[in-house]
C-alpha cells in the first residue's frame, strides 16, 4: 500500500489476521499504520507511518515480526487515545529502523500512551497484562517512553513485561522519557524490565530510574 492519505489498514472486526503487508509513502499527518481489533493477529509487516504505526486498542491482540520507519508524527507503539480496554496483548520482534521526530510531542515516542487528549466524556482506558519483547532500534531514536495519558480521564497502565529490548536514545535537551499518570486516579504500575538494554546499559532494579532519566513529576 503506497501513498495513502489517511489510515493505511484498519480492521474493525474481531478475530482478523493481517500479514505480509507493506505500507509506504505516508507523507502527511494522520497517515497511521495498522490496527486490528480484539483477538486478532498482525505479523510480518513493514510500516512507514506519519502517525501512530502499531495501534493496540483492544484485548488479546498478537503482533509479531514488524519493521517500522516512523516519520515526524505519531508513536511507534500507540496504546491509547482514550476509551480503550486492552488486556493480554503481546507484541514480539519489532525492528525500528528510524524515528524522525524533530520536536517533543504528546504522541512522539517508541512506546506511547496519549489517553483522552481531546477530553471527551466517558473515555476511561486501561492497558493491562502486556508483553512487549524483542524490540530493537537500528539507529538511536529521540525518545523511548512517552507514557503520559491526558489528565482529563483516568488511563491505567498496569503489569507490563518489557523483555529483550536493545534500544538507543539520542542525547539532547528536547526529548525526555516520560511516565506520567496525569489524572490522580490513574494507576501506572507493575512494570518488569527483563533483559532490557538501554544505550548499551542493562537495566537493573537499582539503576533503571537513573539510566532512563524518566520524568515522573
C-alpha positions as CSV (number, residue, x, y, z in Angstrom):
1,X,0.0,0.0,0.0
2,X,1.6,3.2,-1.2
3,X,1.0,7.0,-0.9
4,X,-2.0,6.6,1.3
5,X,-3.6,9.9,2.7
6,X,-5.2,8.5,5.9
7,X,-5.1,5.4,8.0
8,X,-3.4,2.6,6.0
9,X,-5.1,-0.6,7.4
10,X,-7.9,-0.6,10.0
11,X,-9.8,-3.8,10.5
12,X,-12.6,-3.1,13.0
13,X,-14.0,-6.7,13.3
14,X,-12.6,-9.2,15.7
15,X,-10.5,-12.4,15.0
16,X,-8.8,-11.0,12.0
17,X,-5.3,-11.8,10.6
18,X,-3.1,-9.3,8.8
19,X,0.2,-10.5,7.4
20,X,2.8,-9.5,4.8
21,X,1.5,-6.0,4.4
22,X,4.0,-3.3,3.3
23,X,2.9,0.3,4.0
24,X,5.0,3.1,2.4
25,X,4.5,6.8,1.4
26,X,2.8,8.2,4.5
27,X,3.8,11.8,3.6
28,X,1.2,13.8,5.6
29,X,0.0,13.7,9.2
30,X,-2.9,11.2,10.0
31,X,-1.1,8.5,7.9
32,X,-1.5,5.9,10.7
33,X,-0.1,2.4,10.1
34,X,-2.0,-0.7,11.1
35,X,-4.7,-1.6,13.6
36,X,-6.7,-4.7,14.2
37,X,-9.4,-5.2,16.9
38,X,-9.8,-7.9,19.6
39,X,-8.4,-11.4,19.2
40,X,-6.6,-10.5,16.0
41,X,-3.0,-11.2,14.8
42,X,-0.7,-9.0,12.8
43,X,2.6,-10.4,11.5
44,X,5.4,-9.8,9.0
45,X,4.6,-6.2,8.1
46,X,6.6,-3.2,7.2
47,X,5.1,0.1,8.4
48,X,6.3,3.6,7.2
49,X,3.9,5.9,9.1
50,X,3.4,9.6,9.7
51,X,1.1,8.9,12.7
52,X,0.8,6.1,15.1
53,X,2.3,2.9,13.5
54,X,1.3,0.0,15.7
55,X,-2.0,0.7,17.3
56,X,-3.2,-1.7,20.0
57,X,-6.5,-0.7,21.5
58,X,-8.4,-3.9,22.4
59,X,-7.7,-7.2,24.1
60,X,-5.9,-10.4,23.1
61,X,-4.1,-8.9,20.1
62,X,-0.8,-10.5,19.0
63,X,1.7,-8.6,16.9
64,X,4.9,-10.2,15.6
65,X,7.8,-9.5,13.2
66,X,7.1,-5.8,12.5
67,X,9.6,-3.4,10.9
68,X,8.8,0.3,11.4
69,X,10.1,3.6,9.8
70,X,8.5,6.3,11.9
71,X,8.2,9.8,10.4
72,X,7.8,13.1,12.3
73,X,4.3,12.4,13.8
74,X,3.0,9.6,16.0
75,X,4.2,6.9,18.2
76,X,5.8,3.6,17.1
77,X,3.6,1.6,19.5
78,X,0.4,3.5,20.5
79,X,-1.6,2.2,23.4
80,X,-4.4,4.6,23.8
81,X,-6.2,7.7,22.7
82,X,-8.9,7.2,25.3
83,X,-11.7,4.7,25.8
84,X,-9.6,1.6,25.1
85,X,-9.7,-1.6,27.1
86,X,-6.8,-3.7,26.1
87,X,-5.9,-6.8,28.2
88,X,-3.5,-9.6,27.5
89,X,-1.7,-8.3,24.4
90,X,1.6,-9.4,23.1
91,X,4.0,-7.6,20.7
92,X,7.1,-9.5,19.6
93,X,10.1,-8.7,17.4
94,X,9.7,-5.1,16.5
95,X,12.6,-3.6,14.5
96,X,12.6,0.2,14.4
97,X,14.7,1.4,11.5
98,X,14.4,5.1,12.2
99,X,12.2,7.6,14.1
100,X,12.3,11.1,12.7
101,X,10.7,13.2,15.5
102,X,12.1,16.7,15.5
103,X,10.1,18.2,18.4
104,X,8.8,16.9,21.6
105,X,5.1,15.9,21.3
106,X,2.4,14.2,23.3
107,X,2.4,11.2,21.0
108,X,6.1,11.1,19.9
109,X,7.8,8.0,21.5
110,X,8.6,4.4,20.8
111,X,6.1,3.3,23.5
112,X,3.3,5.9,23.6
113,X,0.1,6.4,25.6
114,X,-1.8,9.6,24.8
115,X,-5.0,8.9,26.6
116,X,-8.0,11.2,26.4
117,X,-6.3,14.0,24.6
118,X,-9.5,15.6,23.2
119,X,-11.0,15.5,26.7
120,X,-14.3,13.8,25.8
121,X,-16.6,12.3,28.4
122,X,-16.7,8.6,29.3
123,X,-13.3,7.7,27.9
124,X,-11.7,5.7,30.8
125,X,-8.9,3.4,29.5
126,X,-6.9,0.5,30.7
127,X,-3.9,-1.4,29.3
128,X,-3.2,-4.5,31.5
129,X,-1.0,-7.6,31.3
130,X,1.0,-6.9,28.2
131,X,4.3,-8.5,27.0
132,X,6.4,-6.4,24.6
133,X,9.5,-8.4,23.6
134,X,12.5,-8.4,21.3
135,X,12.4,-4.7,20.4
136,X,15.5,-3.1,18.7
137,X,16.4,0.3,17.3
138,X,18.7,0.1,14.3
139,X,19.6,3.8,14.9
140,X,19.3,5.9,18.1
141,X,15.8,7.5,18.3
142,X,14.9,10.7,20.1
143,X,12.7,9.1,22.8
144,X,11.7,5.7,24.0
145,X,8.9,6.2,26.6
146,X,6.0,8.6,26.2
147,X,3.5,7.1,28.7
148,X,1.7,10.3,29.6
149,X,-2.1,9.9,29.3
150,X,-4.0,13.1,29.4
151,X,-5.1,14.2,32.9
152,X,-8.8,14.6,31.8
153,X,-9.6,10.9,32.2
154,X,-8.1,8.0,34.2
155,X,-6.0,5.7,32.0
156,X,-4.5,2.8,33.8
157,X,-1.3,1.1,32.5
158,X,-0.5,-2.0,34.6
159,X,1.5,-5.2,34.5
160,X,3.8,-4.7,31.5
161,X,6.7,-7.0,30.8
162,X,9.3,-5.4,28.6
163,X,11.6,-8.3,27.6
164,X,14.7,-8.5,25.5
165,X,14.9,-4.8,24.4
166,X,18.0,-3.3,22.9
167,X,17.2,0.3,22.2
168,X,19.2,3.5,21.9
169,X,18.2,7.1,22.5
170,X,19.9,10.2,21.3
171,X,21.4,12.7,23.8
172,X,19.8,16.1,23.9
173,X,17.6,18.5,25.8
174,X,14.4,18.5,23.7
175,X,13.2,14.9,24.5
176,X,12.9,13.2,27.8
177,X,11.5,9.8,28.7
178,X,8.1,10.3,30.4
179,X,5.9,8.1,32.6
180,X,3.3,10.5,34.0
181,X,0.0,9.5,35.4
182,X,-1.7,12.8,34.9
183,X,-5.1,12.1,36.4
184,X,-4.9,11.4,40.1
185,X,-7.0,8.2,39.7
186,X,-4.7,6.7,37.0
187,X,-2.6,3.7,38.1
188,X,0.7,3.0,36.4
189,X,2.5,0.0,38.0
190,X,3.8,-3.5,37.6
191,X,6.5,-2.8,35.0
192,X,9.1,-5.6,34.6
193,X,12.3,-4.9,32.7
194,X,13.7,-8.3,31.7
195,X,17.0,-8.1,29.8
196,X,16.3,-4.5,28.8
197,X,19.4,-2.8,27.4
198,X,19.2,1.0,27.0
199,X,22.1,2.8,25.4
200,X,24.3,-0.3,26.0
201,X,23.4,-0.4,29.7
202,X,21.5,-3.4,31.2
203,X,18.7,-2.1,33.4
204,X,18.6,-3.4,37.0
205,X,16.4,-2.8,39.9
206,X,19.0,-0.3,41.3
207,X,19.8,1.7,38.1
208,X,16.7,1.8,35.9
209,X,15.4,5.2,37.0
210,X,18.8,6.9,36.7
211,X,19.7,5.3,33.4
212,X,16.4,6.0,31.7
213,X,16.2,9.5,33.2
214,X,12.4,9.3,33.3
215,X,10.3,12.3,34.1
216,X,7.7,11.2,36.6
217,X,6.9,14.6,38.0
